[in-house]
Each structure stands twice: as C-alpha cells, then as structure tokens.
Amino acid sequence: MPARLAAIIACGGEPARFGKHPVRSKAAGSSHPQKAPRRRSTLWGINTATPHTAAFEDGSETALFQRPPNGFTLIEMVVVIVIISMAMMLVLPRLPSTAAGELRSSARSLAATFRYLGDQAVATKTHYRMRLGIDDGSITVTRFENRKETAVTDNFLAKRSLAEDISIEDVQIPRLGTIIDGEAVIDFGSRGLAEFVTVHLKGEKGAQMTIMAFPDSGKVKVAEGYQEVRP
C-alpha cells in the first residue's frame, strides 16, 4: 500500500498536513497559546530583573543594598569612613606639636607687645619701659609720669607673659651687648622704640625663635631659629 494512502487511513480519512501548519498546543479552557514560564535573568548569580535582590541556585533570594530602618547601608558607612580617613591624612601632618605651637604663640605675643608699646608711646607722647626677666621669663611694662615710674593700667599690657616651658635665652642690644641673665630694660619714647633689640626665645627640645624690633619705624619681625641680626 502506498505510504500516502496509509497515512490518510491512519488519520481517519483526512490527509495530514506535514511541514506547513504545525499544530500549536493550547491550554485547556483557553483560546490563547500557552506561554512558556518567564525565566529569571541572572548575572553571576545576581537577579538583574530585580536590582535589589540576589537569586541563588537553590531558588532563595536575599536583598542587596537595602536600607535598614532608621539606619545606613554598609556601602554608605564605608564611603563615610574612607572620606574621614582621607581628611585626617591631609590635616594631621599640618598640625603643629603643642611645644612648637606654644613657642610660636609666645614669640608672636611678645612681638605684638613691642608694636603696641611703640604705637602707644608715639600716640600719647609717653615714656614706656619694658623689663624682660631672663631668669624667670617675666615681662613687666611701666610708664613714666612726672619722673616717676608707675605700673600700667592697660589690660593688654598688664597681663603679658610667656607660655609655660618657654624661656628667654638672651636679649641683644647694640649699646649693651648680649644679656644672658638678670633683667633687660627696653625704653619706648615719643618716637617709638629707642634702639634696636633682638630677643631669643627657647622652647622644649632646643627649639628657638627670634624677635627683631627696629627703632623709629616700629617694624617687628619674628623668625624661626636663633638669628643674629645687625641693625
């Protein structure tokens, strides 16, 4: 029997249409073709279809980067820690040590006293005197009124002192030479500072700073180290 005839008989008299119109499988009770189940898109085990979850081989899921209630995510905490660490690396090397800071502060304070006294002497035409105690680091300011030396009442001048552990190493005045002990007396008249003065301060670990006060002009300089300057 020819093969085509056998196929017609097997199909109940209807020829089978091979290769042209394949029969589509339909779900029971539905007129639409049955859709294949949607597959989850994953990349290295992480569900890319839902960006906040991760899918694993056993079918379980876990949340990624989900913000806990009233808190921060791990990524945010790490970023904050990195920023703080970088800021500390930039700032800490620039901070001076306590001893060096006190030495600079004392030098600038003494220089400010020289400037202020010079300005006051010129403005008020008053004779002021500064006494520097080399042995104890004391700073005393007085003024002359009616040929009498009296204490000043100016709050800025009345409370002058060096920081703790800062001492006066020596005072150089061209007329008197280098004064290494006792007391150095510095006068301010109607034209300001009477003569050139160099003061050397000493801090911990041998650190030194120099204050240079120039007569007439009222100029005062502060330099690091032990500087010997000629007027």
C-alpha positions as CSV (number, residue, x, y, z in Angstrom):
1,M,0.0,0.0,0.0
2,P,1.4,3.4,-0.9
3,A,2.7,5.4,2.1
4,R,0.4,8.4,1.4
5,L,-2.7,6.2,1.5
6,A,-1.7,4.6,4.7
7,A,-1.3,8.0,6.3
8,I,-4.8,9.0,5.2
9,I,-6.4,5.9,6.7
10,A,-4.5,6.4,10.0
11,C,-5.8,10.0,10.2
12,G,-9.5,8.9,9.7
13,G,-9.7,9.9,6.1
14,E,-8.1,13.3,6.4
15,P,-4.7,13.9,4.9
16,A,-2.1,15.1,7.4
17,R,-0.5,18.4,6.5
18,F,3.1,18.0,7.2
19,G,5.5,20.9,7.3
20,K,3.0,23.7,6.5
21,H,0.8,24.3,9.5
22,P,2.1,22.7,12.6
23,V,-0.5,22.2,15.3
24,R,0.0,24.6,18.3
25,S,-0.6,23.3,21.8
26,K,-3.4,25.1,23.7
27,A,-4.1,25.1,27.4
28,A,-7.4,23.5,28.4
29,G,-10.2,26.0,28.5
30,S,-8.2,28.8,26.8
31,S,-8.2,30.1,23.3
32,H,-4.7,31.5,23.6
33,P,-1.5,29.6,23.2
34,Q,0.1,28.7,26.5
35,K,3.0,30.9,27.4
36,A,6.3,29.5,28.5
37,P,7.2,30.4,32.1
38,R,9.3,33.6,32.3
39,R,12.9,32.8,33.2
40,R,14.7,35.0,35.7
41,S,17.6,36.9,34.2
42,T,20.7,36.4,36.3
43,L,24.3,37.6,36.1
44,W,26.8,35.8,38.2
45,G,24.0,34.6,40.5
46,I,22.5,38.1,40.9
47,N,19.0,38.7,39.7
48,T,19.2,41.6,37.2
49,A,15.5,41.7,36.7
50,T,15.0,42.9,40.3
51,P,18.1,45.1,41.1
52,H,17.5,44.9,44.9
53,T,17.6,41.1,45.2
54,A,20.1,38.3,44.5
55,A,19.0,34.9,43.3
56,F,20.9,31.7,44.2
57,E,21.0,28.3,42.7
58,D,18.7,26.8,45.4
59,G,16.0,29.3,44.4
60,S,16.4,31.5,47.5
61,E,16.7,35.3,47.3
62,T,18.2,37.9,49.5
63,A,18.1,41.7,49.5
64,L,21.1,43.7,48.3
65,F,21.9,47.3,49.4
66,Q,18.5,47.6,51.1
67,R,18.5,50.4,53.7
68,P,17.7,49.2,57.1
69,P,15.0,51.0,59.1
70,N,16.4,54.3,60.6
71,G,20.0,53.4,59.6
72,F,22.6,53.4,56.8
73,T,23.6,50.8,54.3
74,L,27.0,49.1,54.5
75,I,28.1,50.9,51.3
76,E,27.3,54.3,52.8
77,M,29.2,53.6,56.0
78,V,32.3,52.5,54.1
79,V,32.2,55.7,51.9
80,V,31.9,57.9,55.0
81,I,34.8,56.1,56.8
82,V,37.0,56.5,53.6
83,I,36.3,60.2,53.4
84,I,37.1,60.8,57.1
85,S,40.3,58.9,56.8
86,M,41.5,60.9,53.8
87,A,40.6,64.2,55.6
88,M,42.6,63.1,58.6
89,M,45.6,62.2,56.5
90,L,45.6,65.7,54.9
91,V,45.1,67.6,58.1
92,L,47.1,65.8,60.8
93,P,50.6,66.4,59.3
94,R,49.9,70.1,59.2
95,L,49.0,70.4,62.9
96,P,52.0,71.7,64.9
97,S,53.0,69.9,68.1
98,T,52.0,71.5,71.4
99,A,55.5,72.6,72.3
100,A,56.2,74.2,68.9
101,G,52.8,75.9,68.9
102,E,53.4,77.4,72.4
103,L,56.8,78.7,71.2
104,R,55.3,80.4,68.2
105,S,52.5,81.8,70.2
106,S,54.9,83.3,72.8
107,A,57.1,84.9,70.1
108,R,54.1,86.5,68.3
109,S,52.7,87.7,71.6
110,L,56.0,89.4,72.6
111,A,56.3,90.9,69.1
112,A,52.7,92.3,69.4
113,T,53.7,93.9,72.7
114,F,56.7,95.6,71.0
115,R,54.4,97.0,68.3
116,Y,51.7,98.1,70.8
117,L,54.1,99.8,73.1
118,G,55.7,101.7,70.2
119,D,52.3,102.9,68.9
120,Q,51.2,103.9,72.3
121,A,54.4,105.8,73.1
122,V,54.1,107.8,69.8
123,A,50.4,108.5,70.1
124,T,50.4,109.6,73.7
125,K,54.0,111.0,73.8
126,T,54.6,108.9,76.9
127,H,57.7,107.2,78.0
128,Y,57.2,103.4,78.4
129,R,59.6,100.8,79.7
130,M,59.6,97.1,79.2
131,R,61.5,94.8,81.6
132,L,62.4,91.3,80.4
133,G,63.3,88.9,83.2
134,I,65.7,86.5,81.6
135,D,65.9,84.2,84.6
136,D,62.2,83.8,85.1
137,G,60.8,84.8,81.7
138,S,58.7,87.6,83.2
139,I,57.5,90.6,81.1
140,T,56.8,93.8,83.0
141,V,55.6,97.1,81.5
142,T,55.7,100.5,83.2
143,R,55.5,104.1,82.3
144,F,57.0,107.4,83.5
145,E,54.7,110.2,84.7
146,N,56.2,113.2,86.4
147,R,59.5,111.5,86.5
148,K,58.0,108.6,88.4
149,E,57.8,105.0,87.1
150,T,54.3,103.6,87.6
151,A,52.5,100.4,86.7
152,V,50.3,100.5,83.6
153,T,46.6,100.1,83.8
154,D,46.1,98.9,80.2
155,N,44.7,95.4,80.3
156,F,46.7,94.4,77.2
157,L,50.0,95.4,78.8
158,A,49.3,94.4,82.3
159,K,48.9,90.6,81.5
160,R,52.0,89.9,79.4
161,S,53.7,86.5,80.0
162,L,55.3,83.7,78.1
163,A,53.8,80.3,77.8
164,E,54.9,77.6,80.3
165,D,58.2,75.9,79.4
166,I,59.2,78.9,77.2
167,S,62.1,81.0,78.4
168,I,64.1,84.0,77.3
169,E,67.5,82.7,76.2
170,D,69.1,86.2,75.8
171,V,68.5,89.8,74.7
172,Q,70.8,91.6,72.4
173,I,71.0,95.4,72.4
174,P,73.9,97.0,70.4
175,R,74.7,99.5,73.2
176,L,74.8,96.8,75.9
177,G,75.8,93.7,74.1
178,T,74.2,90.3,74.8
179,I,72.4,90.0,78.1
180,I,72.1,86.4,79.3
181,D,70.9,86.8,82.9
182,G,69.2,89.3,85.2
183,E,66.9,91.9,83.5
184,A,66.9,93.6,80.2
185,V,65.4,97.1,80.1
186,I,63.9,98.4,76.9
187,D,62.7,102.0,76.5
188,F,60.0,103.5,74.2
189,G,59.8,107.3,73.8
190,S,57.8,109.8,71.8
191,R,59.4,108.4,68.6
192,G,58.8,104.8,69.5
193,L,61.4,102.2,70.3
194,A,64.6,103.8,71.4
195,E,67.1,101.3,69.9
196,F,67.3,98.0,68.0
197,V,66.5,95.0,70.1
198,T,66.8,91.2,69.4
199,V,65.1,88.7,71.8
200,H,65.8,85.0,71.6
201,L,63.2,82.6,73.0
202,K,63.8,78.9,73.8
203,G,61.3,76.1,74.0
204,E,61.4,72.4,74.6
205,K,63.9,70.1,72.8
206,G,66.1,73.1,71.9
207,A,63.6,74.9,69.6
208,Q,64.3,78.6,69.2
209,M,62.7,81.7,67.8
210,T,63.9,85.2,67.3
211,I,62.1,88.6,67.7
212,M,63.7,91.6,66.0
213,A,62.3,95.1,66.9
214,F,63.5,98.1,64.8
215,P,63.6,101.6,66.2
216,D,61.6,104.6,64.8
217,S,59.8,102.6,62.1
218,G,58.0,100.3,64.7
219,K,58.7,97.3,62.5
220,V,58.9,94.0,64.3
221,K,59.9,90.6,62.8
222,V,59.6,87.0,64.0
223,A,61.8,84.3,62.7
224,E,62.4,80.7,63.5
225,G,65.7,79.6,65.0
226,Y,68.5,81.6,66.6
227,Q,69.1,84.6,64.3
228,E,71.8,87.2,64.9
229,V,70.9,90.4,63.1
230,R,72.8,93.6,63.0
231,P,70.8,96.9,62.8
